């Protein structure tokens, strides 16, 4: 009898261990062939903020020509040193603001505009606003911080105005692909290659409904390639997928455009800020890989405190020093508590934009400039704002006295300042004397055409 009890105890213990293993396996899904670390899954939401690391490992396995993490870090470190040396010799910091042209591919399944994954233009525009606030550390916005190591990255983003066929575009490419949701293999083999615009001229962002193995993922990015390794084609197999892809509920800002489709607490546009950070060469603040409670990994940025893993919510969970930078865009915290890129992160981004294939060419792309002489979009192409920067008055100049129907002015938070129905040329003069100094946007409409322009109030 005693022996039977021992056997029963051993059997029950083994059964419990087996059940625990099964449960853990269910909680740790595989994406791109990699098991997601349990600590990367938010305990409150069940969401996986980012799978860029797993995606990069997948790309390296798929294309052995692609540089390894160690090769990339050796390469980029030299470029950063060269950049800093050049800046020191010039006795000045970077003052040029880089503009990156974006195309947003809104991939849907035939839903009406503004429903489900076929998100409204305003939700897309709210995301562009967030990117500009975050990468410019814009005063008076959620993207501002007073941290001593906080940086204005001096990058701005614009929606493309010319498509790959040389025709006018809003920079929002709506594609009905008759697919309700997308798995990782469908995204990589069908969605991206079938819709991508030339990645040497456009930074591609896809917004879709994730499904299957990507159901709980917020987004991921393609890490930049390096150049200059003798005998290696480091871009093999990746040009047709280069960019960032985001689940539609995590794209845009509910604070700026409340009528959109969002999922809290990832509803303020920081998933896209995070993923573009990866696409421009930033690692998570704990580095490329990590294991629980280990402080031996690095993001190669000295001004981000060492971290042993991702933080979640808006509180610290891992601490290798007395301070976790939970505000950093490259952590896993909620959108509402993110507001920092550091000076070292900025240097890394700018080195990538100077040297990495398909990143460097974005700096000279002219697709954010409207076409001249287009008959179909004659009004939109003929519009100019002056003086810009403005002080007390801003004028809208039109070609051939062809008046628009209306316009609306927004501040950098997306809040409407004024809405005007144009009745005469006098309607095209805007009193800006009461506006605070900063960046504003004006959306001009005529018929089915619309155009968004930016101006600065000083």
C-alpha positions as CSV (number, residue, x, y, z in Angstrom):
1,X,0.0,0.0,0.0
2,X,2.8,2.3,0.9
3,X,4.5,1.5,-2.4
4,X,1.3,2.3,-4.4
5,X,1.0,5.7,-2.6
6,X,4.6,6.5,-3.7
7,X,3.8,5.5,-7.2
8,X,0.7,7.6,-7.3
9,X,2.6,10.5,-5.9
10,X,5.3,10.2,-8.5
11,X,2.7,9.8,-11.2
12,X,0.8,12.9,-10.1
13,X,4.0,15.0,-9.8
14,X,5.0,13.9,-13.4
15,X,1.5,14.8,-14.6
16,X,1.7,18.2,-13.0
17,X,5.1,18.9,-14.6
18,X,3.8,17.8,-18.0
19,X,0.7,20.1,-17.6
20,X,2.9,23.0,-16.6
21,X,5.1,22.4,-19.7
22,X,2.1,22.3,-22.0
23,X,0.7,25.4,-20.4
24,X,4.0,27.3,-20.8
25,X,4.3,26.1,-24.4
26,X,0.8,27.5,-25.1
27,X,1.8,30.9,-23.5
28,X,5.0,31.2,-25.5
29,X,4.1,31.2,-29.2
30,X,6.5,30.8,-32.1
31,X,6.9,33.6,-34.6
32,X,9.3,33.4,-37.5
33,X,10.4,30.1,-36.1
34,X,11.4,31.6,-32.8
35,X,9.8,31.0,-29.4
36,X,8.8,34.3,-27.9
37,X,10.2,34.8,-24.4
38,X,7.4,34.8,-21.8
39,X,8.6,38.1,-20.4
40,X,8.0,39.7,-23.8
41,X,4.3,39.0,-23.5
42,X,2.6,41.7,-21.5
43,X,0.9,40.0,-18.5
44,X,-2.0,42.5,-18.5
45,X,-2.8,42.7,-22.2
46,X,-1.4,39.4,-23.6
47,X,0.2,41.5,-26.4
48,X,3.6,41.2,-27.9
49,X,4.8,44.7,-28.5
50,X,7.5,43.8,-31.1
51,X,9.0,40.9,-33.0
52,X,11.7,42.7,-34.8
53,X,14.5,40.7,-33.2
54,X,12.9,37.4,-34.2
55,X,12.3,38.8,-37.7
56,X,16.0,39.8,-38.1
57,X,17.1,36.3,-37.1
58,X,14.7,34.9,-39.6
59,X,16.1,37.2,-42.4
60,X,19.7,36.2,-41.5
61,X,18.8,32.5,-41.8
62,X,16.9,33.1,-45.0
63,X,19.7,35.1,-46.6
64,X,23.1,34.0,-45.3
65,X,24.6,37.0,-47.2
66,X,22.9,39.4,-44.8
67,X,25.3,40.7,-42.1
68,X,25.2,39.2,-38.7
69,X,24.4,41.3,-35.6
70,X,28.1,41.4,-34.7
71,X,29.2,42.4,-38.2
72,X,26.6,45.2,-38.3
73,X,27.7,46.5,-34.9
74,X,31.4,46.5,-35.9
75,X,30.4,48.4,-39.1
76,X,28.1,51.0,-37.5
77,X,30.5,51.7,-34.6
78,X,33.1,52.9,-37.1
79,X,30.5,55.0,-38.9
80,X,29.4,56.6,-35.6
81,X,33.0,57.4,-34.6
82,X,33.7,58.9,-38.1
83,X,30.5,61.0,-37.8
84,X,31.4,62.4,-34.4
85,X,34.9,63.2,-35.5
86,X,33.6,65.1,-38.5
87,X,31.1,67.0,-36.3
88,X,33.9,67.9,-33.8
89,X,36.1,69.1,-36.6
90,X,33.3,71.3,-37.8
91,X,32.8,72.6,-34.2
92,X,29.1,72.3,-34.5
93,X,26.3,69.8,-34.0
94,X,23.9,68.6,-36.7
95,X,21.5,71.4,-37.7
96,X,20.1,70.0,-40.9
97,X,16.6,68.5,-40.5
98,X,16.2,65.3,-42.5
99,X,12.9,64.7,-44.1
100,X,11.9,61.1,-44.7
101,X,9.1,60.4,-47.3
102,X,6.5,57.9,-46.2
103,X,3.9,55.8,-48.0
104,X,1.3,54.2,-45.8
105,X,-0.3,51.1,-47.3
106,X,-3.7,50.6,-45.7
107,X,-4.4,47.0,-46.5
108,X,-8.1,46.0,-46.0
109,X,-10.7,43.4,-47.0
110,X,-13.3,45.7,-48.7
111,X,-14.5,47.5,-45.5
112,X,-15.9,51.0,-46.0
113,X,-13.5,53.8,-45.5
114,X,-13.0,54.4,-41.7
115,X,-14.2,50.9,-40.7
116,X,-12.0,48.2,-39.2
117,X,-8.6,48.0,-40.8
118,X,-9.6,50.4,-43.6
119,X,-8.7,53.3,-41.3
120,X,-9.6,56.9,-42.1
121,X,-7.1,59.4,-43.5
122,X,-7.3,61.3,-40.2
123,X,-6.0,58.3,-38.3
124,X,-3.1,58.1,-40.7
125,X,-2.4,61.8,-40.4
126,X,-2.5,61.6,-36.6
127,X,0.3,59.0,-36.8
128,X,2.5,61.3,-38.9
129,X,1.9,64.0,-36.3
130,X,3.0,61.7,-33.5
131,X,6.2,60.8,-35.4
132,X,7.1,64.4,-35.9
133,X,6.4,65.2,-32.3
134,X,8.5,62.2,-31.1
135,X,11.5,62.5,-33.4
136,X,11.7,66.3,-33.0
137,X,11.2,66.3,-29.2
138,X,8.6,68.9,-29.9
139,X,7.9,71.3,-27.1
140,X,4.3,71.3,-25.7
141,X,3.5,67.8,-27.1
142,X,3.7,64.3,-25.6
143,X,7.0,63.9,-27.5
144,X,8.8,66.4,-25.4
145,X,11.0,65.5,-22.4
146,X,13.3,67.5,-20.2
147,X,15.8,64.6,-19.6
148,X,19.4,65.9,-19.9
149,X,20.2,63.1,-22.4
150,X,17.0,63.6,-24.4
151,X,17.5,64.4,-28.0
152,X,15.8,66.2,-30.9
153,X,16.7,63.6,-33.5
154,X,16.1,66.2,-36.2
155,X,14.1,64.0,-38.4
156,X,10.7,64.8,-39.8
157,X,8.3,62.6,-41.8
158,X,6.1,63.6,-44.7
159,X,3.5,61.7,-46.8
160,X,4.6,61.2,-50.3
161,X,3.0,63.4,-53.0
162,X,4.2,61.5,-56.0
163,X,3.6,57.8,-56.6
164,X,6.0,55.4,-58.4
165,X,4.3,56.0,-61.7
166,X,5.0,59.7,-61.4
167,X,1.3,60.5,-60.6
168,X,0.0,62.7,-57.7
169,X,-0.8,60.8,-54.5
170,X,-1.8,61.6,-50.9
171,X,0.8,59.1,-49.6
172,X,-2.0,56.8,-48.4
173,X,-2.2,53.7,-50.6
174,X,-5.4,51.8,-50.0
175,X,-5.2,48.2,-51.1
176,X,-8.1,45.7,-51.0
177,X,-6.4,42.3,-51.0
178,X,-9.5,40.3,-50.1
179,X,-7.8,38.8,-47.0
180,X,-9.4,39.2,-43.6
181,X,-6.2,38.8,-41.6
182,X,-2.6,38.2,-42.2
183,X,-0.1,35.6,-40.8
184,X,3.7,36.2,-40.9
185,X,4.2,34.0,-44.0
186,X,1.4,35.8,-45.8
187,X,2.8,39.2,-44.9
188,X,6.3,38.3,-46.0
189,X,5.4,36.3,-49.2
190,X,2.3,38.1,-50.4
191,X,1.4,41.4,-48.7
192,X,4.7,43.2,-48.7
193,X,6.1,42.1,-52.1
194,X,2.8,42.7,-53.8
195,X,2.4,46.3,-52.6
196,X,5.8,47.8,-51.8
197,X,6.9,51.1,-53.4
198,X,10.5,51.6,-54.3
199,X,12.3,51.5,-50.9
200,X,15.1,53.7,-52.1
201,X,12.6,56.6,-52.5
202,X,9.8,55.7,-50.0
203,X,9.8,54.5,-46.5
204,X,7.1,51.9,-46.6
205,X,4.6,51.4,-43.7
206,X,1.9,48.8,-43.9
207,X,-1.2,48.8,-41.7
208,X,-3.3,45.7,-41.7
209,X,-5.2,43.2,-39.5
210,X,-2.8,40.7,-38.0
211,X,-4.1,37.1,-37.6
212,X,-2.9,33.5,-37.0
213,X,0.7,33.6,-35.4
214,X,0.7,37.4,-35.5
215,X,-2.7,37.8,-33.7
216,X,-1.2,39.3,-30.5
217,X,1.7,41.2,-32.2
218,X,1.6,45.0,-32.4
219,X,4.2,45.4,-35.1
220,X,7.7,44.8,-36.4
221,X,10.4,46.4,-38.6
222,X,13.1,45.4,-41.0
223,X,16.5,46.3,-39.5
224,X,18.8,48.3,-41.9
225,X,21.5,46.6,-43.9
226,X,25.1,47.6,-43.8
227,X,27.4,48.2,-46.8
228,X,31.0,47.6,-47.5
229,X,31.6,44.0,-46.6
230,X,33.8,42.6,-49.3
231,X,32.1,39.9,-51.3
232,X,28.8,40.0,-49.5
233,X,25.5,41.3,-50.9
234,X,23.9,42.3,-47.7
235,X,20.6,43.3,-49.2
236,X,19.9,39.9,-50.8
237,X,16.3,38.9,-50.4
238,X,15.2,41.9,-48.4
239,X,14.4,44.8,-50.7
240,X,10.9,43.6,-51.4
241,X,10.0,43.5,-47.7
242,X,11.8,46.6,-46.3
243,X,9.8,48.8,-44.0
244,X,7.5,48.6,-41.0
245,X,4.2,46.8,-40.5
246,X,1.7,47.7,-37.7
247,X,-1.6,46.2,-36.6
248,X,-4.2,48.8,-37.4
249,X,-5.5,49.2,-33.9
250,X,-2.0,50.4,-32.8
251,X,-1.5,52.9,-35.6
252,X,-2.3,56.6,-35.0
253,X,-3.3,58.6,-31.9
254,X,-6.6,58.5,-30.1
255,X,-5.8,61.8,-28.5
256,X,-5.5,63.5,-31.8
257,X,-8.2,61.6,-33.7
258,X,-10.6,60.1,-31.2
259,X,-12.9,58.7,-34.0
260,X,-10.3,56.1,-35.1
261,X,-10.0,52.4,-34.4
262,X,-7.6,51.8,-31.5
263,X,-6.8,49.4,-28.7
264,X,-5.6,50.8,-25.4
265,X,-3.0,51.1,-23.9
266,X,-1.3,51.2,-27.3
267,X,-3.4,54.0,-28.7
268,X,-1.1,57.0,-29.0
269,X,1.1,56.0,-32.0
270,X,4.2,54.9,-30.1
271,X,4.3,51.4,-31.7
272,X,5.2,53.1,-35.0
273,X,7.7,55.4,-33.3
274,X,9.3,52.3,-31.8
275,X,9.4,50.2,-35.0
276,X,10.8,53.1,-37.1
277,X,13.5,53.3,-34.5
278,X,14.4,49.7,-35.3
279,X,14.3,50.4,-39.0
280,X,16.8,53.2,-38.5
281,X,19.2,51.0,-36.5
282,X,18.1,51.2,-32.9
283,X,18.0,48.1,-30.6
284,X,15.7,47.5,-27.7
285,X,17.3,49.1,-24.6
286,X,18.3,45.6,-23.4
287,X,20.0,44.8,-26.7
288,X,19.5,42.2,-29.4
289,X,19.1,39.2,-27.0
290,X,18.6,38.8,-23.3
291,X,17.8,36.4,-20.5
292,X,16.0,37.1,-17.3
293,X,17.8,39.1,-14.7
294,X,21.1,39.3,-16.8
295,X,22.7,42.7,-17.2
296,X,25.3,41.6,-19.7
297,X,23.6,42.8,-22.9
298,X,23.7,46.2,-24.5
299,X,22.0,48.5,-27.0
300,X,25.4,50.1,-27.7
301,X,24.1,53.5,-26.5
302,X,26.0,54.6,-23.4
303,X,23.4,57.0,-22.2
304,X,20.6,54.4,-21.9
305,X,20.9,52.7,-18.5
306,X,21.7,48.9,-18.7
307,X,18.5,46.8,-18.6
308,X,18.0,43.1,-18.1
309,X,14.8,43.0,-20.1
310,X,11.6,44.8,-21.1
311,X,9.6,46.9,-18.8
312,X,5.8,46.9,-19.2
313,X,3.0,49.2,-18.1
314,X,4.5,52.4,-16.8
315,X,6.6,51.0,-14.0
316,X,10.1,49.5,-13.6
317,X,10.4,45.7,-13.5
318,X,14.1,45.2,-14.3
319,X,16.9,47.2,-12.8
320,X,20.6,46.8,-13.4
321,X,21.3,50.3,-12.1
322,X,19.3,52.6,-9.9
323,X,17.3,53.8,-12.9
324,X,15.4,52.1,-15.7
325,X,14.6,54.4,-18.6
326,X,11.0,53.3,-19.0
327,X,10.3,56.5,-21.0
328,X,12.5,55.3,-23.8
329,X,10.7,54.6,-27.1
330,X,12.8,51.4,-27.4
331,X,11.4,49.8,-24.3
332,X,8.0,47.9,-24.1
333,X,6.2,50.3,-21.8
334,X,2.7,51.7,-22.7
335,X,2.3,54.6,-25.2
336,X,1.4,57.1,-22.5
337,X,4.8,56.9,-20.7
338,X,7.1,57.0,-23.7
339,X,8.9,60.3,-24.7
340,X,12.7,59.8,-25.0
341,X,15.3,59.2,-27.7
342,X,18.8,59.8,-26.3
343,X,21.8,61.6,-27.8
344,X,23.6,58.3,-28.5
345,X,20.4,56.9,-30.1
346,X,20.3,59.9,-32.3
347,X,23.9,59.5,-33.4
348,X,23.2,55.9,-34.3
349,X,20.2,56.8,-36.3
350,X,22.0,59.5,-38.2
351,X,24.9,57.2,-39.0
352,X,22.5,54.7,-40.5
353,X,20.9,57.5,-42.6
354,X,24.3,58.5,-43.8
355,X,25.5,55.0,-44.7
356,X,22.9,52.2,-44.9
357,X,21.6,51.1,-48.3
358,X,18.0,52.3,-48.9
359,X,18.2,54.5,-45.8
360,X,20.8,57.0,-47.2
361,X,18.9,57.4,-50.5
362,X,15.7,58.5,-48.6
363,X,17.6,61.7,-47.7
364,X,17.7,62.8,-51.3
365,X,14.3,61.4,-52.4
366,X,12.1,64.2,-53.9
367,X,8.7,62.4,-53.7
368,X,7.4,64.7,-51.0
369,X,7.5,67.6,-53.5
370,X,4.3,68.0,-55.5
371,X,4.3,67.6,-59.2
372,X,4.5,70.7,-61.3
373,X,2.1,71.2,-64.3
374,X,-0.3,68.3,-63.5
375,X,-3.6,69.1,-65.1
376,X,-5.6,66.7,-62.9
377,X,-4.2,68.2,-59.8
378,X,-3.5,71.7,-61.0
379,X,-5.0,73.4,-57.9
380,X,-3.2,71.3,-55.4
381,X,0.2,71.6,-57.1
382,X,-0.1,75.4,-57.4
383,X,-0.7,76.1,-53.8
384,X,1.9,77.8,-51.6
385,X,2.0,79.2,-48.1
386,X,3.8,82.5,-47.4
387,X,5.5,83.9,-45.4
388,X,6.6,80.6,-43.9
389,X,7.6,80.9,-41.1
390,X,4.7,83.2,-40.4
391,X,4.4,85.8,-37.6
392,X,1.0,87.5,-37.6
393,X,-0.4,86.6,-41.0
394,X,-0.2,83.5,-43.3
395,X,-1.3,83.7,-46.9
396,X,-2.5,80.8,-49.1
397,X,-1.3,81.4,-52.7
398,X,-3.2,79.6,-55.5
399,X,-2.5,79.2,-59.2
400,X,-4.6,81.1,-61.8
401,X,-7.0,82.4,-59.1
402,X,-8.5,78.9,-58.8
403,X,-9.9,79.0,-55.2
404,X,-10.1,75.9,-53.0
405,X,-13.4,75.0,-51.4
406,X,-12.3,75.1,-47.8
407,X,-9.4,74.6,-45.5
408,X,-8.7,73.7,-41.8
409,X,-5.7,74.6,-39.7
410,X,-4.4,72.1,-37.1
411,X,-1.8,72.5,-34.4
412,X,0.9,69.9,-33.8
413,X,-1.5,68.0,-31.4
414,X,-4.0,67.6,-34.3
415,X,-6.4,70.1,-32.7
416,X,-8.4,72.3,-35.1
417,X,-7.5,76.0,-34.9
418,X,-9.8,77.3,-37.6
419,X,-12.1,76.0,-40.3
420,X,-12.9,78.2,-43.3
421,X,-15.2,77.9,-46.2
422,X,-13.5,79.9,-49.0
423,X,-15.8,82.5,-50.6
424,X,-13.3,84.9,-52.1
425,X,-9.6,85.6,-52.3
426,X,-9.8,87.4,-48.9
427,X,-10.6,84.0,-47.3
428,X,-7.0,82.9,-48.1
429,X,-5.5,85.2,-45.5
430,X,-5.2,83.7,-42.0
431,X,-4.6,85.7,-38.8
432,X,-1.9,83.8,-36.9
433,X,-1.1,86.5,-34.4
434,X,-2.7,84.6,-31.5
435,X,-1.1,81.3,-32.3
436,X,1.7,80.0,-30.1
437,X,5.1,79.5,-31.7
438,X,5.4,76.0,-33.2
439,X,4.5,73.8,-36.2
440,X,1.0,73.8,-37.7
441,X,-0.7,71.9,-40.5
442,X,-3.3,73.2,-43.0
443,X,-5.5,70.8,-44.9
444,X,-6.9,72.3,-48.1
445,X,-9.7,70.8,-50.1
446,X,-11.4,71.2,-53.5
447,X,-13.8,68.7,-54.8
448,X,-12.4,65.3,-54.1
449,X,-8.9,66.6,-53.8
450,X,-7.1,67.4,-50.6
451,X,-3.6,68.4,-49.6
452,X,-1.8,68.9,-46.3
453,X,0.9,71.6,-46.0
454,X,3.0,72.5,-43.0
455,X,3.9,76.0,-41.7
456,X,5.8,77.4,-38.7
457,X,4.7,80.2,-36.5
458,X,7.4,82.3,-35.0
